[in-house]
Amino acid sequence: MDGFEQLQVWQRSTNLCVAPYRSLRESRDWGFRDQITRSALSIPSNIAEGYERGSRKEYLQFLRIAKGSCGELRTQILIGKQAGLLEEVSADDWMREAGELSRMLGSIISKLKRSPL
C-alpha cells in the first residue's frame, strides 16, 4: 500500500465509516441512516480524493471538507443517541473517534499550511 491508504487518519476513518453501516443495517429510519452513513463516508472519501488530486492546495481543501464531515457526523451521533436511534456505548465510541479524527485532520492541515512548498 502506498498513497492515501497508508495514512492512519484514512485507515481509522474507514473503520469508523463502517460502524454506522453495520449498526443501522436494520434501521427503518432511512433518512437518519442515509444522512449519518453519508457523513461518515465523506471523511475517508475526501481524504483520498484530496490526496489523489496531487496539489497541496486541493489536498488542504479536501482535508478541510473531511474535517467538516467529522463535525457533521458528531452532530448526527449526538442526535441519534438522544433520539434513541443509536446504542449509547456505540454512540460514545463513535463520538470519541470522530473527535480524534477531527484533531488529526486539524494537525495535518496545520502542518501542511506551515511547511514550505
Secondary structure in CASP SS format (residue, H / E / C, confidence):
PFRMAT SS
TARGET T0000
AUTHOR 0000-0000-0000
METHOD secondary structure of the structure
MODEL  1
M C 1.00
D C 1.00
G H 1.00
F H 1.00
E H 1.00
Q H 1.00
L C 1.00
Q H 1.00
V H 1.00
W H 1.00
Q H 1.00
R H 1.00
S H 1.00
T H 1.00
N H 1.00
L H 1.00
C H 1.00
V H 1.00
A H 1.00
P H 1.00
Y H 1.00
R H 1.00
S H 1.00
L C 1.00
R C 1.00
E C 1.00
S C 1.00
R C 1.00
D C 1.00
W H 1.00
G H 1.00
F H 1.00
R H 1.00
D H 1.00
Q H 1.00
I H 1.00
T H 1.00
R H 1.00
S H 1.00
A H 1.00
L H 1.00
S H 1.00
I H 1.00
P H 1.00
S H 1.00
N H 1.00
I H 1.00
A H 1.00
E H 1.00
G H 1.00
Y H 1.00
E H 1.00
R H 1.00
G C 1.00
S C 1.00
R H 1.00
K H 1.00
E H 1.00
Y H 1.00
L H 1.00
Q H 1.00
F H 1.00
L H 1.00
R H 1.00
I H 1.00
A H 1.00
K H 1.00
G H 1.00
S H 1.00
C H 1.00
G H 1.00
E H 1.00
L H 1.00
R H 1.00
T H 1.00
Q H 1.00
I H 1.00
L H 1.00
I H 1.00
G H 1.00
K H 1.00
Q H 1.00
A C 1.00
G C 1.00
L C 1.00
L C 1.00
E C 1.00
E H 1.00
V H 1.00
S H 1.00
A H 1.00
D H 1.00
D H 1.00
W H 1.00
M H 1.00
R H 1.00
E H 1.00
A H 1.00
G H 1.00
E H 1.00
L H 1.00
S H 1.00
R H 1.00
M H 1.00
L H 1.00
G H 1.00
S H 1.00
I H 1.00
I H 1.00
S H 1.00
K H 1.00
L H 1.00
K H 1.00
R H 1.00
S C 1.00
P C 1.00
L C 1.00
END
